Amino acid sequence: MPALLEQPFWLDPGDPHRMASAIQFLTRPRRYSYEAASGEWRHGRVDTEGVWPKAVHRVVAEGVTPERAVDEAIARVKRVFGE
């Protein structure tokens, strides 16, 4: 909540750690949205479904090969974009 950063607690120059944290929060992007950048709603759907995190999970937890997990994720992305 950016409005909270206006509180004196965060802007106290006596504590360089809090000030650095506030500056970092205000000046660095927190998340890149392909949906917003492209105007394509399907990017949001791919993100909401967690297509790529699921692929990572399949490799780490289920022992699927990275190649297979990526192929499955790409197939899902293609299906979403084909809808």
C-alpha positions as CSV (number, residue, x, y, z in Angstrom):
1,M,0.0,0.0,0.0
2,P,2.0,3.0,-1.3
3,A,0.1,5.5,0.9
4,L,1.7,3.9,4.0
5,L,5.1,4.9,2.8
6,E,4.2,8.5,3.4
7,Q,4.2,7.8,7.2
8,P,7.1,9.4,9.1
9,F,8.2,5.9,10.2
10,W,9.4,5.0,6.7
11,L,10.8,8.5,5.9
12,D,12.9,8.8,9.0
13,P,16.5,9.6,7.7
14,G,17.8,8.4,11.1
15,D,17.2,4.8,10.1
16,P,18.9,4.2,6.7
17,H,17.4,0.7,6.4
18,R,13.8,1.9,6.5
19,M,14.5,4.7,4.1
20,A,16.3,2.3,1.7
21,S,13.4,-0.1,1.9
22,A,10.9,2.7,1.1
23,I,13.0,3.9,-1.8
24,Q,13.4,0.4,-3.2
25,F,9.6,-0.2,-3.0
26,L,8.8,3.1,-4.7
27,T,11.4,2.9,-7.5
28,R,11.5,-0.8,-8.6
29,P,8.8,-2.7,-10.5
30,R,7.2,-5.3,-8.4
31,R,5.8,-7.5,-11.1
32,Y,5.7,-7.4,-14.9
33,S,2.3,-7.9,-16.4
34,Y,2.3,-9.3,-19.9
35,E,-1.4,-8.9,-20.0
36,A,-1.2,-5.1,-19.4
37,A,1.8,-4.7,-21.7
38,S,0.3,-6.5,-24.6
39,G,-3.4,-5.8,-24.0
40,E,-4.0,-9.6,-24.6
41,W,-6.3,-11.0,-21.9
42,R,-5.0,-14.6,-22.5
43,H,-1.7,-13.7,-21.0
44,G,-3.6,-13.1,-17.7
45,R,-5.3,-16.5,-18.0
46,V,-1.9,-18.2,-18.5
47,D,-0.7,-16.4,-15.4
48,T,-3.8,-17.1,-13.4
49,E,-3.6,-20.8,-14.2
50,G,0.0,-20.9,-13.1
51,V,1.2,-22.7,-16.2
52,W,4.9,-22.1,-15.6
53,P,5.0,-22.7,-11.9
54,K,3.1,-25.9,-12.5
55,A,5.8,-27.0,-14.9
56,V,8.5,-26.3,-12.3
57,H,6.5,-28.2,-9.8
58,R,6.2,-31.2,-12.1
59,V,10.0,-31.3,-12.5
60,V,10.8,-30.8,-8.8
61,A,8.1,-32.8,-7.1
62,E,7.0,-35.3,-9.7
63,G,10.3,-36.2,-11.3
64,V,9.1,-35.2,-14.8
65,T,12.0,-34.2,-17.2
66,P,12.3,-30.5,-17.7
67,E,11.9,-31.0,-21.5
68,R,8.5,-32.8,-20.9
69,A,7.3,-30.2,-18.4
70,V,8.1,-27.3,-20.8
71,D,6.5,-29.1,-23.8
72,E,3.4,-29.6,-21.7
73,A,3.4,-26.0,-20.6
74,I,3.9,-24.7,-24.1
75,A,1.0,-26.9,-25.3
76,R,-1.2,-25.5,-22.6
77,V,-0.3,-21.9,-23.6
78,K,-1.1,-22.7,-27.2
79,R,-4.5,-24.1,-26.2
80,V,-5.2,-21.0,-24.1
81,F,-4.2,-18.7,-27.0
82,G,-6.3,-20.8,-29.4
83,E,-9.5,-20.2,-27.4
